[in-house]
Amino acid sequence: MKARVHVMLKTGVLDPQGEAVRHALGTLGFEGVQGVRQGKVIELDLAETDPAAAEASVKEMCEKLLANTVIESYSVELV
């Protein structure tokens, strides 16, 4: 089973990488971009076959390592 984790900075947390991308897009002629938030996607190959157990396990991974839950939010997608 595969899991995909999307990690993003929480609303209100400064995103300097996103701002750098927005600025770079503007210099390339893409003037209509008013904001960019940059995050990360983590794909996991799991041995678990039970979807509920897999999701619970991945959420625990996020809480312990994959996301800094003070400043980041995450979502888990089983694929």
All heavy atoms as a GROMACS GRO file, in nm:
protein
  589
    1MET      N    1   0.086  -0.117   0.000
    1MET     CA    2   0.000   0.000   0.000
    1MET      C    3   0.090   0.123   0.000
    1MET      O    4   0.195   0.124   0.061
    1MET     CB    5  -0.089  -0.002   0.124
    1MET     CG    6  -0.178   0.119   0.138
    1MET     SD    7  -0.297   0.102   0.272
    1MET     CE    8  -0.395  -0.032   0.211
    2LYS      N    9   0.046   0.226  -0.070
    2LYS     CA   10   0.121   0.351  -0.075
    2LYS      C   11   0.044   0.460  -0.002
    2LYS      O   12  -0.078   0.461  -0.002
    2LYS     CB   13   0.146   0.394  -0.219
    2LYS     CG   14   0.241   0.304  -0.293
    2LYS     CD   15   0.273   0.361  -0.430
    2LYS     CE   16   0.360   0.263  -0.503
    2LYS     NZ   17   0.490   0.318  -0.534
    3ALA      N   18   0.119   0.551   0.057
    3ALA     CA   19   0.059   0.666   0.123
    3ALA      C   20   0.131   0.791   0.073
    3ALA      O   21   0.252   0.789   0.049
    3ALA     CB   22   0.071   0.655   0.273
    4ARG      N   23   0.057   0.896   0.057
    4ARG     CA   24   0.112   1.025   0.017
    4ARG      C   25   0.078   1.125   0.127
    4ARG      O   26  -0.039   1.139   0.164
    4ARG     CB   27   0.052   1.067  -0.117
    4ARG     CG   28   0.119   1.189  -0.176
    4ARG     CD   29   0.070   1.214  -0.319
    4ARG     NE   30   0.112   1.105  -0.406
    4ARG     CZ   31   0.033   1.046  -0.495
    4ARG    NH1   32  -0.091   1.086  -0.512
    4ARG    NH2   33   0.078   0.948  -0.570
    5VAL      N   34   0.179   1.193   0.176
    5VAL     CA   35   0.162   1.292   0.281
    5VAL      C   36   0.192   1.430   0.222
    5VAL      O   37   0.298   1.449   0.161
    5VAL     CB   38   0.257   1.264   0.401
    5VAL    CG1   39   0.240   1.371   0.508
    5VAL    CG2   40   0.234   1.126   0.457
    6HIS      N   41   0.099   1.523   0.239
    6HIS     CA   42   0.118   1.662   0.196
    6HIS      C   43   0.142   1.745   0.321
    6HIS      O   44   0.059   1.744   0.413
    6HIS     CB   45  -0.006   1.714   0.123
    6HIS     CG   46  -0.037   1.639  -0.002
    6HIS    ND1   47   0.008   1.679  -0.125
    6HIS    CD2   48  -0.105   1.524  -0.023
    6HIS    CE1   49  -0.032   1.594  -0.217
    6HIS    NE2   50  -0.102   1.498  -0.157
    7VAL      N   51   0.256   1.814   0.326
    7VAL     CA   52   0.292   1.896   0.441
    7VAL      C   53   0.302   2.042   0.394
    7VAL      O   54   0.371   2.071   0.296
    7VAL     CB   55   0.426   1.852   0.503
    7VAL    CG1   56   0.461   1.936   0.624
    7VAL    CG2   57   0.423   1.704   0.540
    8MET      N   58   0.230   2.130   0.464
    8MET     CA   59   0.231   2.274   0.430
    8MET      C   60   0.247   2.354   0.558
    8MET      O   61   0.202   2.311   0.665
    8MET     CB   62   0.099   2.315   0.363
    8MET     CG   63   0.073   2.253   0.228
    8MET     SD   64   0.182   2.314   0.099
    8MET     CE   65   0.131   2.482   0.086
    9LEU      N   66   0.306   2.472   0.544
    9LEU     CA   67   0.311   2.564   0.657
    9LEU      C   68   0.169   2.607   0.690
    9LEU      O   69   0.086   2.626   0.601
    9LEU     CB   70   0.395   2.687   0.624
    9LEU     CG   71   0.546   2.663   0.618
    9LEU    CD1   72   0.615   2.787   0.562
    9LEU    CD2   73   0.602   2.628   0.753
   10LYS      N   74   0.141   2.623   0.818
   10LYS     CA   75   0.009   2.668   0.860
   10LYS      C   76  -0.014   2.812   0.816
   10LYS      O   77   0.082   2.888   0.798
   10LYS     CB   78  -0.004   2.658   1.012
   10LYS     CG   79  -0.010   2.517   1.064
   10LYS     CD   80  -0.025   2.514   1.215
   10LYS     CE   81  -0.036   2.370   1.265
   10LYS     NZ   82  -0.047   2.365   1.412
   11THR      N   83  -0.140   2.849   0.800
   11THR     CA   84  -0.176   2.986   0.765
   11THR      C   85  -0.121   3.079   0.871
   11THR      O   86  -0.131   3.052   0.991
   11THR     CB   87  -0.329   2.999   0.757
   11THR    OG1   88  -0.378   2.904   0.662
   11THR    CG2   89  -0.370   3.138   0.715
   12GLY      N   90  -0.062   3.188   0.828
   12GLY     CA   91  -0.007   3.286   0.921
   12GLY      C   92   0.141   3.267   0.947
   12GLY      O   93   0.206   3.358   1.000
   13VAL      N   94   0.197   3.153   0.910
   13VAL     CA   95   0.341   3.130   0.926
   13VAL      C   96   0.410   3.183   0.801
   13VAL      O   97   0.370   3.152   0.688
   13VAL     CB   98   0.373   2.980   0.945
   13VAL    CG1   99   0.523   2.957   0.951
   13VAL    CG2  100   0.305   2.927   1.070
   14LEU      N  101   0.513   3.266   0.820
   14LEU     CA  102   0.586   3.321   0.706
   14LEU      C  103   0.644   3.209   0.621
   14LEU      O  104   0.695   3.109   0.673
   14LEU     CB  105   0.700   3.410   0.754
   14LEU     CG  106   0.662   3.552   0.791
   14LEU    CD1  107   0.781   3.624   0.854
   14LEU    CD2  108   0.614   3.627   0.669
   15ASP      N  109   0.638   3.227   0.489
   15ASP     CA  110   0.688   3.128   0.395
   15ASP      C  111   0.791   3.195   0.303
   15ASP      O  112   0.758   3.238   0.192
   15ASP     CB  113   0.573   3.069   0.314
   15ASP     CG  114   0.614   2.956   0.223
   15ASP    OD1  115   0.736   2.930   0.209
   15ASP    OD2  116   0.526   2.892   0.164
   16PRO      N  117   0.917   3.209   0.347
   16PRO     CA  118   1.016   3.278   0.264
   16PRO      C  119   1.043   3.209   0.132
   16PRO      O  120   1.066   3.277   0.030
   16PRO     CB  121   1.141   3.282   0.351
   16PRO     CG  122   1.116   3.195   0.468
   16PRO     CD  123   0.969   3.169   0.476
   17GLN      N  124   1.037   3.077   0.128
   17GLN     CA  125   1.057   3.007   0.000
   17GLN      C  126   0.944   3.037  -0.096
   17GLN      O  127   0.966   3.059  -0.215
   17GLN     CB  128   1.068   2.856   0.022
   17GLN     CG  129   1.199   2.814   0.084
   17GLN     CD  130   1.206   2.664   0.102
   17GLN    OE1  131   1.112   2.604   0.155
   17GLN    NE2  132   1.315   2.605   0.058
   18GLY      N  133   0.822   3.037  -0.045
   18GLY     CA  134   0.707   3.070  -0.130
   18GLY      C  135   0.717   3.212  -0.183
   18GLY      O  136   0.687   3.238  -0.300
   19GLU      N  137   0.761   3.305  -0.099
   19GLU     CA  138   0.775   3.444  -0.142
   19GLU      C  139   0.885   3.457  -0.247
   19GLU      O  140   0.871   3.533  -0.343
   19GLU     CB  141   0.806   3.534  -0.022
   19GLU     CG  142   0.816   3.680  -0.055
   19GLU     CD  143   0.692   3.739  -0.121
   19GLU    OE1  144   0.581   3.686  -0.103
   19GLU    OE2  145   0.708   3.840  -0.194
   20ALA      N  146   0.993   3.382  -0.232
   20ALA     CA  147   1.100   3.384  -0.333
   20ALA      C  148   1.049   3.330  -0.467
   20ALA      O  149   1.081   3.385  -0.574
   20ALA     CB  150   1.219   3.302  -0.285
   21VAL      N  151   0.968   3.226  -0.464
   21VAL     CA  152   0.910   3.171  -0.587
   21VAL      C  153   0.815   3.273  -0.650
   21VAL      O  154   0.819   3.295  -0.772
   21VAL     CB  155   0.837   3.038  -0.559
   21VAL    CG1  156   0.757   2.993  -0.680
   21VAL    CG2  157   0.937   2.930  -0.519
   22ARG      N  158   0.732   3.337  -0.568
   22ARG     CA  159   0.640   3.439  -0.621
   22ARG      C  160   0.718   3.551  -0.688
   22ARG      O  161   0.685   3.595  -0.799
   22ARG     CB  162   0.552   3.496  -0.510
   22ARG     CG  163   0.443   3.592  -0.564
   22ARG     CD  164   0.389   3.685  -0.457
   22ARG     NE  165   0.491   3.771  -0.400
   22ARG     CZ  166   0.543   3.879  -0.460
   22ARG    NH1  167   0.507   3.912  -0.583
   22ARG    NH2  168   0.634   3.952  -0.399
   23HIS      N  169   0.824   3.597  -0.625
   23HIS     CA  170   0.906   3.704  -0.682
   23HIS      C  171   0.971   3.660  -0.813
   23HIS      O  172   0.970   3.734  -0.912
   23HIS     CB  173   1.012   3.748  -0.582
   23HIS     CG  174   1.103   3.854  -0.634
   23HIS    ND1  175   1.060   3.983  -0.659
   23HIS    CD2  176   1.234   3.850  -0.668
   23HIS    CE1  177   1.161   4.054  -0.707
   23HIS    NE2  178   1.268   3.974  -0.712
   24ALA      N  179   1.025   3.537  -0.815
   24ALA     CA  180   1.089   3.485  -0.936
   24ALA      C  181   0.989   3.472  -1.050
   24ALA      O  182   1.021   3.503  -1.166
   24ALA     CB  183   1.155   3.350  -0.907
   25LEU      N  184   0.868   3.429  -1.019
   25LEU     CA  185   0.765   3.420  -1.124
   25LEU      C  186   0.735   3.558  -1.181
   25LEU      O  187   0.716   3.573  -1.303
   25LEU     CB  188   0.638   3.356  -1.068
   25LEU     CG  189   0.646   3.207  -1.038
   25LEU    CD1  190   0.522   3.161  -0.962
   25LEU    CD2  191   0.663   3.126  -1.166
   26GLY      N  192   0.731   3.659  -1.094
   26GLY     CA  193   0.708   3.795  -1.142
   26GLY      C  194   0.817   3.843  -1.236
   26GLY      O  195   0.790   3.906  -1.337
   27THR      N  196   0.942   3.810  -1.204
   27THR     CA  197   1.052   3.852  -1.291
   27THR      C  198   1.052   3.775  -1.424
   27THR      O  199   1.109   3.823  -1.522
   27THR     CB  200   1.190   3.834  -1.222
   27THR    OG1  201   1.210   3.696  -1.193
   27THR    CG2  202   1.198   3.917  -1.097
   28LEU      N  203   0.986   3.661  -1.426
   28LEU     CA  204   0.973   3.585  -1.551
   28LEU      C  205   0.851   3.626  -1.633
   28LEU      O  206   0.822   3.566  -1.736
   28LEU     CB  207   0.966   3.435  -1.520
   28LEU     CG  208   1.094   3.373  -1.464
   28LEU    CD1  209   1.069   3.230  -1.418
   28LEU    CD2  210   1.205   3.378  -1.569
   29GLY      N  211   0.778   3.726  -1.584
   29GLY     CA  212   0.665   3.777  -1.658
   29GLY      C  213   0.529   3.727  -1.612
   29GLY      O  214   0.427   3.760  -1.672
   30PHE      N  215   0.525   3.649  -1.506
   30PHE     CA  216   0.398   3.598  -1.454
   30PHE      C  217   0.350   3.692  -1.344
   30PHE      O  218   0.360   3.664  -1.226
   30PHE     CB  219   0.414   3.456  -1.401
   30PHE     CG  220   0.458   3.357  -1.505
   30PHE    CD1  221   0.590   3.317  -1.514
   30PHE    CD2  222   0.366   3.305  -1.595
   30PHE    CE1  223   0.631   3.227  -1.611
   30PHE    CE2  224   0.406   3.214  -1.692
   30PHE     CZ  225   0.538   3.175  -1.700
   31GLU      N  226   0.298   3.808  -1.384
   31GLU     CA  227   0.264   3.914  -1.290
   31GLU      C  228   0.137   3.887  -1.210
   31GLU      O  229   0.116   3.949  -1.108
   31GLU     CB  230   0.250   4.048  -1.365
   31GLU     CG  231   0.378   4.093  -1.433
   31GLU     CD  232   0.491   4.123  -1.336
   31GLU    OE1  233   0.462   4.159  -1.219
   31GLU    OE2  234   0.608   4.109  -1.376
   32GLY      N  235   0.052   3.797  -1.252
   32GLY     CA  236  -0.075   3.775  -1.185
   32GLY      C  237  -0.068   3.690  -1.059
   32GLY      O  238  -0.168   3.670  -0.992
   33VAL      N  239   0.050   3.640  -1.023
   33VAL     CA  240   0.062   3.554  -0.906
   33VAL      C  241   0.074   3.642  -0.782
   33VAL      O  242   0.172   3.713  -0.764
   33VAL     CB  243   0.184   3.459  -0.917
   33VAL    CG1  244   0.194   3.372  -0.793
   33VAL    CG2  245   0.175   3.375  -1.042
   34GLN      N  246  -0.025   3.637  -0.694
   34GLN     CA  247  -0.027   3.724  -0.577
   34GLN      C  248   0.030   3.657  -0.454
   34GLN      O  249   0.066   3.724  -0.358
   34GLN     CB  250  -0.170   3.771  -0.550
   34GLN     CG  251  -0.224   3.858  -0.662
   34GLN     CD  252  -0.366   3.902  -0.635
   34GLN    OE1  253  -0.433   3.849  -0.548
   34GLN    NE2  254  -0.410   3.999  -0.712
   35GLY      N  255   0.038   3.526  -0.452
   35GLY     CA  256   0.092   3.457  -0.336
   35GLY      C  257   0.130   3.314  -0.370
   35GLY      O  258   0.067   3.252  -0.456
   36VAL      N  259   0.232   3.264  -0.304
   36VAL     CA  260   0.276   3.125  -0.323
   36VAL      C  261   0.304   3.066  -0.186
   36VAL      O  262   0.370   3.130  -0.102
   36VAL     CB  263   0.405   3.117  -0.410
   36VAL    CG1  264   0.456   2.974  -0.417
   36VAL    CG2  265   0.381   3.173  -0.549
   37ARG      N  266   0.254   2.948  -0.161
   37ARG     CA  267   0.287   2.872  -0.040
   37ARG      C  268   0.355   2.745  -0.089
   37ARG      O  269   0.302   2.674  -0.174
   37ARG     CB  270   0.161   2.836   0.039
   37ARG     CG  271   0.077   2.952   0.084
   37ARG     CD  272   0.139   3.035   0.191
   37ARG     NE  273   0.138   2.965   0.319
   37ARG     CZ  274   0.194   3.015   0.428
   37ARG    NH1  275   0.256   3.130   0.425
   37ARG    NH2  276   0.189   2.948   0.541
   38GLN      N  277   0.472   2.718  -0.037
   38GLN     CA  278   0.547   2.600  -0.079
   38GLN      C  279   0.542   2.495   0.030
   38GLN      O  280   0.552   2.527   0.148
   38GLN     CB  281   0.692   2.640  -0.109
   38GLN     CG  282   0.772   2.526  -0.163
   38GLN     CD  283   0.906   2.573  -0.216
   38GLN    OE1  284   0.913   2.671  -0.287
   38GLN    NE2  285   1.011   2.502  -0.183
   39GLY      N  286   0.527   2.371  -0.010
   39GLY     CA  287   0.522   2.262   0.086
   39GLY      C  288   0.604   2.144   0.036
   39GLY      O  289   0.690   2.160  -0.049
   40LYS      N  290   0.573   2.028   0.090
   40LYS     CA  291   0.643   1.908   0.046
   40LYS      C  292   0.545   1.791   0.038
   40LYS      O  293   0.444   1.789   0.108
   40LYS     CB  294   0.761   1.875   0.138
   40LYS     CG  295   0.725   1.856   0.283
   40LYS     CD  296   0.850   1.845   0.369
   40LYS     CE  297   0.811   1.848   0.516
   40LYS     NZ  298   0.925   1.852   0.605
   41VAL      N  299   0.579   1.696  -0.047
   41VAL     CA  300   0.502   1.574  -0.061
   41VAL      C  301   0.596   1.458  -0.029
   41VAL      O  302   0.708   1.452  -0.080
   41VAL     CB  303   0.446   1.558  -0.204
   41VAL    CG1  304   0.376   1.424  -0.220
   41VAL    CG2  305   0.353   1.672  -0.238
   42ILE      N  306   0.551   1.369   0.057
   42ILE     CA  307   0.630   1.252   0.096
   42ILE      C  308   0.550   1.128   0.058
   42ILE      O  309   0.435   1.113   0.098
   42ILE     CB  310   0.657   1.252   0.248
   42ILE    CG1  311   0.729   1.381   0.288
   42ILE    CG2  312   0.737   1.128   0.289
   42ILE    CD1  313   0.725   1.410   0.436
   43GLU      N  314   0.609   1.042  -0.022
   43GLU     CA  315   0.542   0.917  -0.061
   43GLU      C  316   0.606   0.801   0.013
   43GLU      O  317   0.728   0.790   0.019
   43GLU     CB  318   0.552   0.896  -0.212
   43GLU     CG  319   0.467   0.995  -0.289
   43GLU     CD  320   0.457   0.964  -0.437
   43GLU    OE1  321   0.527   0.874  -0.486
   43GLU    OE2  322   0.377   1.031  -0.503
   44LEU      N  323   0.522   0.718   0.070
   44LEU     CA  324   0.567   0.604   0.149
   44LEU      C  325   0.513   0.475   0.089
   44LEU      O  326   0.395   0.467   0.054
   44LEU     CB  327   0.516   0.617   0.293
   44LEU     CG  328   0.554   0.745   0.368
   44LEU    CD1  329   0.464   0.762   0.489
   44LEU    CD2  330   0.698   0.742   0.407
   45ASP      N  331   0.597   0.374   0.079
   45ASP     CA  332   0.554   0.238   0.043
   45ASP      C  333   0.542   0.161   0.174
   45ASP      O  334   0.640   0.146   0.247
   45ASP     CB  335   0.657   0.170  -0.048
   45ASP     CG  336   0.658   0.228  -0.187
   45ASP    OD1  337   0.548   0.257  -0.240
   45ASP    OD2  338   0.767   0.245  -0.243
   46LEU      N  339   0.422   0.115   0.202
   46LEU     CA  340   0.394   0.049   0.330
   46LEU      C  341   0.367  -0.099   0.310
   46LEU      O  342   0.303  -0.139   0.212
   46LEU     CB  343   0.273   0.115   0.396
   46LEU     CG  344   0.279   0.266   0.415
   46LEU    CD1  345   0.143   0.319   0.458
   46LEU    CD2  346   0.386   0.302   0.516
   47ALA      N  347   0.410  -0.180   0.407
   47ALA     CA  348   0.378  -0.323   0.405
   47ALA      C  349   0.236  -0.348   0.452
   47ALA      O  350   0.176  -0.451   0.421
   47ALA     CB  351   0.478  -0.399   0.493
   48GLU      N  352   0.180  -0.254   0.527
   48GLU     CA  353   0.045  -0.267   0.584
   48GLU      C  354  -0.059  -0.283   0.472
   48GLU      O  355  -0.053  -0.217   0.370
   48GLU     CB  356   0.014  -0.143   0.667
   48GLU     CG  357  -0.118  -0.146   0.738
   48GLU     CD  358  -0.128  -0.259   0.840
   48GLU    OE1  359  -0.050  -0.260   0.936
   48GLU    OE2  360  -0.215  -0.347   0.820
   49THR      N  361  -0.156  -0.373   0.493
   49THR     CA  362  -0.262  -0.395   0.395
   49THR      C  363  -0.397  -0.341   0.442
   49THR      O  364  -0.486  -0.322   0.359
   49THR     CB  365  -0.275  -0.544   0.362
   49THR    OG1  366  -0.301  -0.616   0.482
   49THR    CG2  367  -0.149  -0.597   0.295
   50ASP      N  368  -0.411  -0.317   0.570
   50ASP     CA  369  -0.536  -0.263   0.625
   50ASP      C  370  -0.534  -0.110   0.614
   50ASP      O  371  -0.448  -0.046   0.675
   50ASP     CB  372  -0.552  -0.306   0.770
   50ASP     CG  373  -0.676  -0.244   0.835
   50ASP    OD1  374  -0.782  -0.242   0.770
   50ASP    OD2  375  -0.664  -0.199   0.951
   51PRO      N  376  -0.626  -0.050   0.538
   51PRO     CA  377  -0.623   0.095   0.519
   51PRO      C  378  -0.632   0.175   0.649
   51PRO      O  379  -0.560   0.275   0.664
   51PRO     CB  380  -0.745   0.122   0.430
   51PRO     CG  381  -0.772  -0.007   0.361
   51PRO     CD  382  -0.730  -0.114   0.458
   52ALA      N  383  -0.714   0.134   0.742
   52ALA     CA  384  -0.728   0.209   0.867
   52ALA      C  385  -0.598   0.204   0.948
   52ALA      O  386  -0.554   0.306   1.003
   52ALA     CB  387  -0.844   0.154   0.949
   53ALA      N  388  -0.537   0.088   0.954
   53ALA     CA  389  -0.411   0.074   1.027
   53ALA      C  390  -0.300   0.152   0.958
   53ALA      O  391  -0.216   0.214   1.023
   53ALA     CB  392  -0.373  -0.073   1.040
   54ALA      N  393  -0.300   0.149   0.824
   54ALA     CA  394  -0.198   0.223   0.749
   54ALA      C  395  -0.211   0.372   0.773
   54ALA      O  396  -0.112   0.441   0.798
   54ALA     CB  397  -0.212   0.192   0.599
   55GLU      N  398  -0.334   0.424   0.768
   55GLU     CA  399  -0.354   0.567   0.790
   55GLU      C  400  -0.313   0.606   0.932
   55GLU      O  401  -0.248   0.709   0.952
   55GLU     CB  402  -0.500   0.605   0.764
   55GLU     CG  403  -0.524   0.753   0.774
   55GLU     CD  404  -0.662   0.795   0.730
   55GLU    OE1  405  -0.741   0.709   0.685
   55GLU    OE2  406  -0.692   0.914   0.740
   56ALA      N  407  -0.348   0.525   1.030
   56ALA     CA  408  -0.310   0.554   1.168
   56ALA      C  409  -0.158   0.555   1.184
   56ALA      O  410  -0.102   0.642   1.251
   56ALA     CB  411  -0.373   0.452   1.262
   57SER      N  412  -0.092   0.461   1.120
   57SER     CA  413   0.053   0.453   1.128
   57SER      C  414   0.119   0.574   1.064
   57SER      O  415   0.213   0.633   1.120
   57SER     CB  416   0.101   0.325   1.060
   57SER     OG  417   0.240   0.315   1.064
   58VAL      N  418   0.069   0.615   0.948
   58VAL     CA  419   0.127   0.730   0.879
   58VAL      C  420   0.102   0.859   0.959
   58VAL      O  421   0.190   0.944   0.968
   58VAL     CB  422   0.072   0.741   0.735
   58VAL    CG1  423   0.118   0.871   0.669
   58VAL    CG2  424   0.117   0.622   0.652
   59LYS      N  425  -0.015   0.871   1.018
   59LYS     CA  426  -0.041   0.989   1.102
   59LYS      C  427   0.056   0.995   1.219
   59LYS      O  428   0.104   1.102   1.256
   59LYS     CB  429  -0.186   0.990   1.149
   59LYS     CG  430  -0.283   1.029   1.040
   59LYS     CD  431  -0.426   1.036   1.091
   59LYS     CE  432  -0.520   1.080   0.979
   59LYS     NZ  433  -0.659   1.090   1.024
   60GLU      N  434   0.085   0.879   1.278
   60GLU     CA  435   0.182   0.876   1.388
   60GLU      C  436   0.321   0.916   1.338
   60GLU      O  437   0.394   0.989   1.406
   60GLU     CB  438   0.185   0.736   1.449
   60GLU     CG  439   0.272   0.727   1.573
   60GLU     CD  440   0.268   0.590   1.640
   60GLU    OE1  441   0.190   0.503   1.597
   60GLU    OE2  442   0.345   0.573   1.735
   61MET      N  443   0.357   0.872   1.218
   61MET     CA  444   0.485   0.912   1.158
   61MET      C  445   0.491   1.064   1.140
   61MET      O  446   0.595   1.127   1.166
   61MET     CB  447   0.504   0.845   1.021
   61MET     CG  448   0.524   0.698   1.024
   61MET     SD  449   0.535   0.637   0.853
   61MET     CE  450   0.490   0.466   0.877
   62CYS      N  451   0.380   1.121   1.096
   62CYS     CA  452   0.375   1.266   1.076
   62CYS      C  453   0.392   1.340   1.208
   62CYS      O  454   0.466   1.439   1.216
   62CYS     CB  455   0.243   1.305   1.011
   62CYS     SG  456   0.228   1.253   0.840
   63GLU      N  457   0.324   1.292   1.311
   63GLU     CA  458   0.329   1.358   1.441
   63GLU      C  459   0.469   1.349   1.503
   63GLU      O  460   0.512   1.441   1.572
   63GLU     CB  461   0.227   1.296   1.537
   63GLU     CG  462   0.083   1.321   1.499
   63GLU     CD  463   0.039   1.466   1.518
   63GLU    OE1  464   0.088   1.532   1.610
   63GLU    OE2  465  -0.046   1.510   1.438
   64LYS      N  466   0.540   1.240   1.475
   64LYS     CA  467   0.671   1.218   1.537
   64LYS      C  468   0.788   1.268   1.455
   64LYS      O  469   0.893   1.301   1.511
   64LYS     CB  470   0.690   1.070   1.567
   64LYS     CG  471   0.601   1.019   1.679
   64LYS     CD  472   0.632   0.876   1.713
   64LYS     CE  473   0.549   0.831   1.833
   64LYS     NZ  474   0.583   0.696   1.875
   65LEU      N  475   0.774   1.273   1.321
   65LEU     CA  476   0.891   1.304   1.238
   65LEU      C  477   0.862   1.386   1.113
   65LEU      O  478   0.932   1.483   1.086
   65LEU     CB  479   0.961   1.173   1.197
   65LEU     CG  480   1.081   1.189   1.103
   65LEU    CD1  481   1.196   1.258   1.175
   65LEU    CD2  482   1.125   1.055   1.047
   66LEU      N  483   0.763   1.346   1.036
   66LEU     CA  484   0.748   1.401   0.902
   66LEU      C  485   0.700   1.545   0.897
   66LEU      O  486   0.726   1.615   0.799
   66LEU     CB  487   0.654   1.312   0.819
   66LEU     CG  488   0.698   1.166   0.804
   66LEU    CD1  489   0.596   1.088   0.723
   66LEU    CD2  490   0.836   1.159   0.740
   67ALA      N  491   0.629   1.591   0.999
   67ALA     CA  492   0.579   1.728   1.002
   67ALA      C  493   0.610   1.793   1.136
   67ALA      O  494   0.605   1.726   1.240
   67ALA     CB  495   0.428   1.731   0.978
   68ASN      N  496   0.645   1.919   1.132
   68ASN     CA  497   0.661   1.997   1.255
   68ASN      C  498   0.523   2.055   1.284
   68ASN      O  499   0.487   2.160   1.231
   68ASN     CB  500   0.765   2.106   1.235
   68ASN     CG  501   0.782   2.194   1.356
   68ASN    OD1  502   0.702   2.188   1.450
   68ASN    ND2  503   0.884   2.277   1.354
   69THR      N  504   0.447   1.988   1.367
   69THR     CA  505   0.306   2.024   1.386
   69THR      C  506   0.285   2.158   1.456
   69THR      O  507   0.172   2.206   1.462
   69THR     CB  508   0.231   1.913   1.461
   69THR    OG1  509   0.296   1.889   1.586
   69THR    CG2  510   0.229   1.785   1.379
   70VAL      N  511   0.391   2.219   1.504
   70VAL     CA  512   0.380   2.354   1.561
   70VAL      C  513   0.354   2.455   1.450
   70VAL      O  514   0.272   2.545   1.463
   70VAL     CB  515   0.507   2.391   1.642
   70VAL    CG1  516   0.501   2.536   1.688
   70VAL    CG2  517   0.524   2.297   1.760
   71ILE      N  518   0.423   2.437   1.336
   71ILE     CA  519   0.412   2.535   1.227
   71ILE      C  520   0.360   2.475   1.097
   71ILE      O  521   0.335   2.548   1.001
   71ILE     CB  522   0.546   2.605   1.200
   71ILE    CG1  523   0.654   2.505   1.158
   71ILE    CG2  524   0.589   2.687   1.321
   71ILE    CD1  525   0.782   2.568   1.105
   72GLU      N  526   0.343   2.343   1.092
   72GLU     CA  527   0.300   2.278   0.968
   72GLU      C  528   0.173   2.196   0.991
   72GLU      O  529   0.150   2.143   1.098
   72GLU     CB  530   0.409   2.185   0.915
   72GLU     CG  531   0.535   2.256   0.870
   72GLU     CD  532   0.645   2.158   0.830
   72GLU    OE1  533   0.663   2.053   0.896
   72GLU    OE2  534   0.714   2.190   0.732
   73SER      N  535   0.093   2.188   0.885
   73SER     CA  536  -0.021   2.098   0.885
   73SER      C  537   0.007   1.989   0.782
   73SER      O  538   0.091   2.006   0.694
   73SER     CB  539  -0.151   2.172   0.852
   73SER     OG  540  -0.141   2.232   0.724
   74TYR      N  541  -0.064   1.879   0.792
   74TYR     CA  542  -0.041   1.770   0.698
   74TYR      C  543  -0.173   1.702   0.666
   74TYR      O  544  -0.269   1.709   0.740
   74TYR     CB  545   0.060   1.668   0.753
   74TYR     CG  546   0.014   1.594   0.877
   74TYR    CD1  547  -0.061   1.477   0.866
   74TYR    CD2  548   0.042   1.641   1.004
   74TYR    CE1  549  -0.104   1.410   0.978
   74TYR    CE2  550   0.000   1.575   1.117
   74TYR     CZ  551  -0.074   1.459   1.103
   74TYR     OH  552  -0.119   1.392   1.216
   75SER      N  553  -0.174   1.634   0.552
   75SER     CA  554  -0.287   1.549   0.516
   75SER      C  555  -0.231   1.418   0.462
   75SER      O  556  -0.123   1.415   0.403
   75SER     CB  557  -0.378   1.616   0.412
   75SER     OG  558  -0.307   1.639   0.292
   76VAL      N  559  -0.304   1.310   0.486
   76VAL     CA  560  -0.260   1.176   0.446
   76VAL      C  561  -0.357   1.124   0.340
   76VAL      O  562  -0.479   1.132   0.358
   76VAL     CB  563  -0.256   1.080   0.567
   76VAL    CG1  564  -0.224   0.938   0.522
   76VAL    CG2  565  -0.158   1.130   0.671
   77GLU      N  566  -0.302   1.071   0.234
   77GLU     CA  567  -0.382   1.014   0.125
   77GLU      C  568  -0.328   0.874   0.098
   77GLU      O  569  -0.208   0.857   0.076
   77GLU     CB  570  -0.367   1.103   0.002
   77GLU     CG  571  -0.425   1.052  -0.124
   77GLU     CD  572  -0.388   1.138  -0.245
   77GLU    OE1  573  -0.305   1.229  -0.233
   77GLU    OE2  574  -0.443   1.109  -0.351
   78LEU      N  575  -0.414   0.774   0.106
   78LEU     CA  576  -0.374   0.639   0.070
   78LEU      C  577  -0.400   0.620  -0.078
   78LEU      O  578  -0.509   0.649  -0.128
   78LEU     CB  579  -0.453   0.536   0.152
   78LEU     CG  580  -0.432   0.543   0.303
   78LEU    CD1  581  -0.518   0.439   0.373
   78LEU    CD2  582  -0.285   0.526   0.341
   79VAL      N  583  -0.298   0.573  -0.149
   79VAL     CA  584  -0.312   0.557  -0.295
   79VAL      C  585  -0.280   0.416  -0.337
   79VAL      O  586  -0.221   0.340  -0.266
   79VAL     CB  587  -0.220   0.656  -0.372
   79VAL    CG1  588  -0.271   0.797  -0.353
   79VAL    CG2  589  -0.076   0.644  -0.329
   0.00000   0.00000   0.00000
